[in-house]
Amino acid sequence: MYSLETKKLCKSFGALTVADDIDFRLEPGARHALIGPNGAGKTTFVNMLMGALAPSSGQILLGGEEVTRAPQSARVRRGLGRTFQITTLFRSLPVLDNVALAVAERSGLATRLWRPASAHKEVIEESLSLLAGLGLAEDAAVRVADLPYGKQRLVEIAIALGLRPKVLLLDEPAAGVPSQETEKILLSLEKLPPDIAILIIEHDMDLVFRFARRITVLVQGVVLVEGTPEEIARDKRVHDVYLGEAHA
């Protein structure tokens, strides 16, 4: 059984088709990348997976159960997590409180937070453990707004992990991150729990080829090819429509 699967997934806006019969599968524990030129339909595809955008036709299955018309909240409860191209954090709160809110929500404590989320011992312990796993333990008391942008991206990953996802969608985790901080993100991604299926949507080809075990190339809403990093690197079609542009 696949952790995530789409069958003939389509999305049209009037006469404009932005996703066309996309068949896609994520195995449990997958390390998969989705790449393609600007306008390829990557964001539309991810928004359909999360339920932010309804498909025109086709199916989405999560752990073998159809969630095509399920709301975003139901998908999150079934184990689908996501980070965004632009961080969506509570910038005035400490790092620990940002993560603790997600842990409390998942644990059913959010409606009983008469005190700050981090005042609950079990929430604190789990949140600190998540931060330690991403190399952020020393930043727990720091306001998010005072962190370098690369660390803010890692906080967002910690928040997503606080929901205990079975599938994690990372939408351009290196976007806006200085090149010297990208290595920290890669090392953190490599330490994520091996049982989580991870899909990254990314333009940084060095990160993609070092992280992913399989890569899907999307062009004009259609899957051009899928394969191992070695197969994708050798594919002339990929070079013609994307890799040449990306490396340039």
Secondary structure, DSSP 8 states (H G I E B T S, - for coil): --SEEEEEEEEEETTEEEEEEEEEEE-TT-EEEEE--TTSSHHHHHHHHHTSS--SEEEEEETTEE-TT--HHHHHHTTEEEE-SS----TTSBHHHHHHHHHHHHHT-GGG-SS-GGGSHHHHHHHHHHHHHTT-GGGTTSBGGGS-HHHHHHHHHHHHHHT--SEEEEE-TTTT--HHHHHHHHHHHHTS-TTSEEEEE-S-HHHHHHH-SEEEEEETTEEEEEE-HHHHHH-HHHIIIIIHHHH-
